[in-house]
Amino acid sequence: MSTPFYVSPQQAMADRAEYARKGIARGRSLVVLQYADGIVFVGENPSRALHKFSEIYDRIGFAAAGKYNEYENLRIGGVRYADLRGYTYDRDDVTARGLANVYAQTLGTIFSSAAEKPYEVELVVAEVGETSEGDQIYRLPHDGSIVDEHGSVAVGGNSEQISTYLDQQHREGMSLAEGLKLAVEALSRDTNGTQREIPAERLEVAVLDRTRPQARKFKRIVGRQLARLLEVGGAATEAESSSEEGSDEK
């Protein structure tokens, strides 16, 4: 009789985590960051139908990196949870924190189950507040943990390098054009530090805009509006560079 193959629980969990991380890293990165009037979602996505960003409820947005079919199931589940809770209780009872807790339980259960593979996804749940101090951004890795983020966050692909760049460059009170420009710059940096160009046609951009008069704050930015914002952001960056050069000459 042969001896059964044994793997320690610690090694099994480490292998599952490594499997999930590699799957997520194969996908394209995305960025979620705060700007003066809300929260902007930016990602490289050549598809016009398979979205990385979606509206969950009035003030809540959803972003995901990894396997599309897996995070799409989670998105649909989140919409159903939000609709049911808002209908049963009150619309104000639907919060990003509550939704993040639901996703954390789901991902944690799947990750710790030996009967199925872990989900190869990393999620961001964001809620825009009445002011920037009320904004909430939660990152949920594959194992179901919850990370409360502030200012900016990147997931998927080379997210660590992008996050480092965002931490250095992001500031409070940025305009939408400035935030969008910063996000695109961060996404276009290769692992060796070189810059590549991402055309507007390959970008997926959405915002949670607190200034919108209607209850639903989620809005996609496409076409000419996106191109105009990218131009404005680029012009602002050039103006800042010229100003800095002029002050150096003095």
Contacts in CASP RR format, 6 or more apart in sequence:
PFRMAT RR
TARGET T0000
AUTHOR 0000-0000-0000
METHOD contacts of the structure
MODEL  1
MSTPFYVSPQQAMADRAEYARKGIARGRSLVVLQYADGIVFVGENPSRAL
HKFSEIYDRIGFAAAGKYNEYENLRIGGVRYADLRGYTYDRDDVTARGLA
NVYAQTLGTIFSSAAEKPYEVELVVAEVGETSEGDQIYRLPHDGSIVDEH
GSVAVGGNSEQISTYLDQQHREGMSLAEGLKLAVEALSRDTNGTQREIPA
ERLEVAVLDRTRPQARKFKRIVGRQLARLLEVGGAATEAESSSEEGSDEK
7 15 0 8 1.000
12 114 0 8 1.000
13 112 0 8 1.000
16 111 0 8 1.000
16 117 0 8 1.000
16 118 0 8 1.000
17 111 0 8 1.000
17 118 0 8 1.000
17 142 0 8 1.000
17 143 0 8 1.000
19 117 0 8 1.000
19 118 0 8 1.000
19 120 0 8 1.000
20 111 0 8 1.000
20 118 0 8 1.000
20 119 0 8 1.000
20 120 0 8 1.000
20 142 0 8 1.000
20 143 0 8 1.000
21 142 0 8 1.000
23 66 0 8 1.000
23 67 0 8 1.000
23 120 0 8 1.000
24 65 0 8 1.000
24 66 0 8 1.000
24 120 0 8 1.000
24 121 0 8 1.000
24 122 0 8 1.000
24 142 0 8 1.000
24 155 0 8 1.000
24 156 0 8 1.000
24 157 0 8 1.000
25 156 0 8 1.000
25 157 0 8 1.000
25 158 0 8 1.000
26 66 0 8 1.000
26 157 0 8 1.000
27 65 0 8 1.000
27 66 0 8 1.000
27 156 0 8 1.000
27 157 0 8 1.000
28 43 0 8 1.000
28 44 0 8 1.000
28 45 0 8 1.000
28 65 0 8 1.000
28 156 0 8 1.000
28 157 0 8 1.000
29 43 0 8 1.000
29 44 0 8 1.000
29 65 0 8 1.000
29 154 0 8 1.000
29 155 0 8 1.000
29 156 0 8 1.000
29 157 0 8 1.000
29 158 0 8 1.000
29 159 0 8 1.000
29 162 0 8 1.000
29 187 0 8 1.000
30 41 0 8 1.000
30 42 0 8 1.000
30 43 0 8 1.000
30 44 0 8 1.000
30 52 0 8 1.000
30 53 0 8 1.000
30 63 0 8 1.000
30 65 0 8 1.000
30 124 0 8 1.000
30 154 0 8 1.000
30 155 0 8 1.000
30 156 0 8 1.000
30 187 0 8 1.000
31 41 0 8 1.000
31 42 0 8 1.000
31 43 0 8 1.000
31 152 0 8 1.000
31 153 0 8 1.000
31 154 0 8 1.000
31 162 0 8 1.000
31 166 0 8 1.000
31 183 0 8 1.000
31 186 0 8 1.000
31 187 0 8 1.000
32 39 0 8 1.000
32 40 0 8 1.000
32 41 0 8 1.000
32 42 0 8 1.000
32 63 0 8 1.000
32 124 0 8 1.000
32 126 0 8 1.000
32 137 0 8 1.000
32 149 0 8 1.000
32 152 0 8 1.000
32 153 0 8 1.000
32 154 0 8 1.000
33 39 0 8 1.000
33 40 0 8 1.000
33 42 0 8 1.000
33 151 0 8 1.000
33 152 0 8 1.000
33 153 0 8 1.000
33 166 0 8 1.000
33 170 0 8 1.000
33 179 0 8 1.000
33 182 0 8 1.000
33 183 0 8 1.000
34 40 0 8 1.000
34 132 0 8 1.000
34 135 0 8 1.000
34 137 0 8 1.000
34 150 0 8 1.000
34 151 0 8 1.000
34 152 0 8 1.000
34 170 0 8 1.000
34 172 0 8 1.000
34 174 0 8 1.000
35 173 0 8 1.000
35 174 0 8 1.000
35 175 0 8 1.000
35 176 0 8 1.000
35 178 0 8 1.000
35 179 0 8 1.000
36 132 0 8 1.000
36 173 0 8 1.000
36 174 0 8 1.000
36 175 0 8 1.000
36 176 0 8 1.000
37 176 0 8 1.000
37 209 0 8 1.000
37 210 0 8 1.000
37 211 0 8 1.000
38 128 0 8 1.000
38 129 0 8 1.000
38 132 0 8 1.000
38 135 0 8 1.000
38 207 0 8 1.000
38 208 0 8 1.000
38 209 0 8 1.000
38 210 0 8 1.000
39 126 0 8 1.000
39 128 0 8 1.000
39 135 0 8 1.000
39 137 0 8 1.000
39 207 0 8 1.000
39 208 0 8 1.000
40 176 0 8 1.000
40 179 0 8 1.000
40 180 0 8 1.000
40 183 0 8 1.000
40 205 0 8 1.000
40 206 0 8 1.000
40 207 0 8 1.000
41 52 0 8 1.000
41 53 0 8 1.000
41 61 0 8 1.000
41 63 0 8 1.000
41 124 0 8 1.000
41 126 0 8 1.000
41 204 0 8 1.000
41 205 0 8 1.000
41 206 0 8 1.000
41 207 0 8 1.000
42 180 0 8 1.000
42 183 0 8 1.000
42 184 0 8 1.000
42 187 0 8 1.000
42 203 0 8 1.000
42 204 0 8 1.000
42 205 0 8 1.000
43 52 0 8 1.000
43 53 0 8 1.000
43 183 0 8 1.000
43 187 0 8 1.000
43 203 0 8 1.000
43 204 0 8 1.000
43 205 0 8 1.000
44 187 0 8 1.000
44 198 0 8 1.000
44 202 0 8 1.000
44 203 0 8 1.000
44 204 0 8 1.000
45 51 0 8 1.000
45 52 0 8 1.000
45 202 0 8 1.000
45 203 0 8 1.000
45 204 0 8 1.000
46 201 0 8 1.000
46 202 0 8 1.000
50 68 0 8 1.000
51 204 0 8 1.000
52 63 0 8 1.000
52 64 0 8 1.000
52 65 0 8 1.000
52 204 0 8 1.000
53 61 0 8 1.000
53 62 0 8 1.000
53 63 0 8 1.000
53 204 0 8 1.000
53 206 0 8 1.000
53 220 0 8 1.000
54 61 0 8 1.000
54 62 0 8 1.000
54 75 0 8 1.000
54 218 0 8 1.000
55 61 0 8 1.000
55 62 0 8 1.000
55 216 0 8 1.000
55 218 0 8 1.000
56 62 0 8 1.000
56 75 0 8 1.000
56 78 0 8 1.000
56 79 0 8 1.000
56 82 0 8 1.000
56 99 0 8 1.000
56 125 0 8 1.000
57 79 0 8 1.000
57 82 0 8 1.000
57 83 0 8 1.000
57 86 0 8 1.000
57 91 0 8 1.000
57 94 0 8 1.000
57 99 0 8 1.000
58 91 0 8 1.000
58 94 0 8 1.000
58 215 0 8 1.000
58 216 0 8 1.000
58 217 0 8 1.000
59 96 0 8 1.000
59 127 0 8 1.000
59 128 0 8 1.000
59 129 0 8 1.000
59 208 0 8 1.000
59 215 0 8 1.000
59 217 0 8 1.000
60 82 0 8 1.000
60 94 0 8 1.000
60 95 0 8 1.000
60 96 0 8 1.000
60 99 0 8 1.000
60 125 0 8 1.000
60 126 0 8 1.000
60 127 0 8 1.000
60 208 0 8 1.000
61 96 0 8 1.000
61 125 0 8 1.000
61 126 0 8 1.000
61 127 0 8 1.000
61 206 0 8 1.000
61 208 0 8 1.000
61 218 0 8 1.000
62 75 0 8 1.000
62 78 0 8 1.000
62 123 0 8 1.000
62 124 0 8 1.000
62 125 0 8 1.000
62 126 0 8 1.000
63 123 0 8 1.000
63 124 0 8 1.000
63 126 0 8 1.000
63 155 0 8 1.000
64 71 0 8 1.000
64 74 0 8 1.000
64 75 0 8 1.000
64 121 0 8 1.000
64 122 0 8 1.000
64 123 0 8 1.000
64 124 0 8 1.000
64 155 0 8 1.000
65 71 0 8 1.000
65 121 0 8 1.000
65 122 0 8 1.000
65 155 0 8 1.000
65 156 0 8 1.000
65 157 0 8 1.000
65 159 0 8 1.000
66 120 0 8 1.000
66 121 0 8 1.000
66 122 0 8 1.000
66 156 0 8 1.000
67 119 0 8 1.000
67 120 0 8 1.000
67 121 0 8 1.000
70 119 0 8 1.000
70 120 0 8 1.000
70 121 0 8 1.000
71 119 0 8 1.000
71 121 0 8 1.000
71 123 0 8 1.000
74 103 0 8 1.000
74 106 0 8 1.000
74 107 0 8 1.000
74 119 0 8 1.000
74 121 0 8 1.000
74 123 0 8 1.000
78 99 0 8 1.000
78 102 0 8 1.000
78 103 0 8 1.000
81 99 0 8 1.000
81 102 0 8 1.000
82 94 0 8 1.000
82 99 0 8 1.000
85 93 0 8 1.000
85 94 0 8 1.000
86 93 0 8 1.000
86 94 0 8 1.000
91 215 0 8 1.000
95 127 0 8 1.000
95 136 0 8 1.000
96 125 0 8 1.000
96 126 0 8 1.000
96 127 0 8 1.000
96 136 0 8 1.000
96 137 0 8 1.000
96 138 0 8 1.000
97 127 0 8 1.000
97 136 0 8 1.000
97 138 0 8 1.000
99 125 0 8 1.000
100 125 0 8 1.000
100 138 0 8 1.000
100 140 0 8 1.000
100 146 0 8 1.000
101 146 0 8 1.000
103 123 0 8 1.000
103 125 0 8 1.000
103 140 0 8 1.000
103 144 0 8 1.000
104 140 0 8 1.000
104 144 0 8 1.000
104 145 0 8 1.000
104 146 0 8 1.000
105 144 0 8 1.000
106 144 0 8 1.000
107 119 0 8 1.000
107 121 0 8 1.000
107 123 0 8 1.000
107 140 0 8 1.000
107 141 0 8 1.000
107 142 0 8 1.000
107 143 0 8 1.000
107 144 0 8 1.000
108 143 0 8 1.000
108 144 0 8 1.000
110 116 0 8 1.000
110 118 0 8 1.000
110 119 0 8 1.000
111 118 0 8 1.000
111 119 0 8 1.000
111 142 0 8 1.000
111 143 0 8 1.000
111 144 0 8 1.000
118 142 0 8 1.000
118 143 0 8 1.000
119 142 0 8 1.000
120 142 0 8 1.000
121 142 0 8 1.000
122 139 0 8 1.000
122 140 0 8 1.000
122 141 0 8 1.000
122 142 0 8 1.000
122 155 0 8 1.000
122 156 0 8 1.000
122 159 0 8 1.000
123 139 0 8 1.000
123 140 0 8 1.000
123 155 0 8 1.000
124 137 0 8 1.000
124 138 0 8 1.000
124 139 0 8 1.000
124 140 0 8 1.000
124 149 0 8 1.000
124 153 0 8 1.000
124 155 0 8 1.000
125 137 0 8 1.000
125 138 0 8 1.000
125 140 0 8 1.000
126 135 0 8 1.000
126 136 0 8 1.000
126 137 0 8 1.000
126 138 0 8 1.000
126 208 0 8 1.000
127 135 0 8 1.000
127 136 0 8 1.000
127 208 0 8 1.000
128 135 0 8 1.000
128 208 0 8 1.000
128 209 0 8 1.000
128 210 0 8 1.000
128 217 0 8 1.000
129 135 0 8 1.000
129 136 0 8 1.000
129 210 0 8 1.000
130 210 0 8 1.000
131 210 0 8 1.000
132 172 0 8 1.000
132 173 0 8 1.000
136 148 0 8 1.000
137 148 0 8 1.000
137 149 0 8 1.000
137 150 0 8 1.000
137 151 0 8 1.000
137 153 0 8 1.000
138 146 0 8 1.000
138 147 0 8 1.000
138 148 0 8 1.000
138 149 0 8 1.000
139 146 0 8 1.000
139 147 0 8 1.000
139 149 0 8 1.000
139 153 0 8 1.000
139 155 0 8 1.000
140 146 0 8 1.000
140 147 0 8 1.000
141 147 0 8 1.000
151 170 0 8 1.000
151 172 0 8 1.000
152 163 0 8 1.000
152 166 0 8 1.000
152 167 0 8 1.000
152 170 0 8 1.000
153 163 0 8 1.000
153 166 0 8 1.000
154 162 0 8 1.000
154 163 0 8 1.000
154 166 0 8 1.000
154 186 0 8 1.000
158 191 0 8 1.000
161 189 0 8 1.000
161 191 0 8 1.000
161 193 0 8 1.000
162 186 0 8 1.000
162 187 0 8 1.000
162 189 0 8 1.000
165 185 0 8 1.000
165 186 0 8 1.000
165 189 0 8 1.000
166 182 0 8 1.000
166 183 0 8 1.000
166 186 0 8 1.000
169 182 0 8 1.000
169 185 0 8 1.000
169 186 0 8 1.000
170 179 0 8 1.000
170 182 0 8 1.000
174 182 0 8 1.000
175 236 0 8 1.000
176 207 0 8 1.000
176 229 0 8 1.000
177 229 0 8 1.000
177 230 0 8 1.000
177 232 0 8 1.000
177 233 0 8 1.000
177 234 0 8 1.000
177 236 0 8 1.000
178 233 0 8 1.000
178 236 0 8 1.000
178 237 0 8 1.000
179 233 0 8 1.000
180 205 0 8 1.000
180 229 0 8 1.000
180 230 0 8 1.000
180 233 0 8 1.000
181 230 0 8 1.000
181 233 0 8 1.000
181 234 0 8 1.000
181 236 0 8 1.000
181 237 0 8 1.000
184 198 0 8 1.000
184 203 0 8 1.000
184 230 0 8 1.000
185 195 0 8 1.000
187 198 0 8 1.000
188 195 0 8 1.000
188 196 0 8 1.000
188 197 0 8 1.000
188 198 0 8 1.000
189 195 0 8 1.000
190 196 0 8 1.000
200 223 0 8 1.000
200 226 0 8 1.000
200 227 0 8 1.000
200 230 0 8 1.000
203 226 0 8 1.000
205 220 0 8 1.000
205 221 0 8 1.000
205 222 0 8 1.000
205 226 0 8 1.000
206 218 0 8 1.000
206 219 0 8 1.000
206 220 0 8 1.000
206 221 0 8 1.000
207 218 0 8 1.000
207 219 0 8 1.000
207 221 0 8 1.000
208 217 0 8 1.000
208 218 0 8 1.000
209 217 0 8 1.000
209 219 0 8 1.000
210 217 0 8 1.000
212 219 0 8 1.000
221 229 0 8 1.000
END
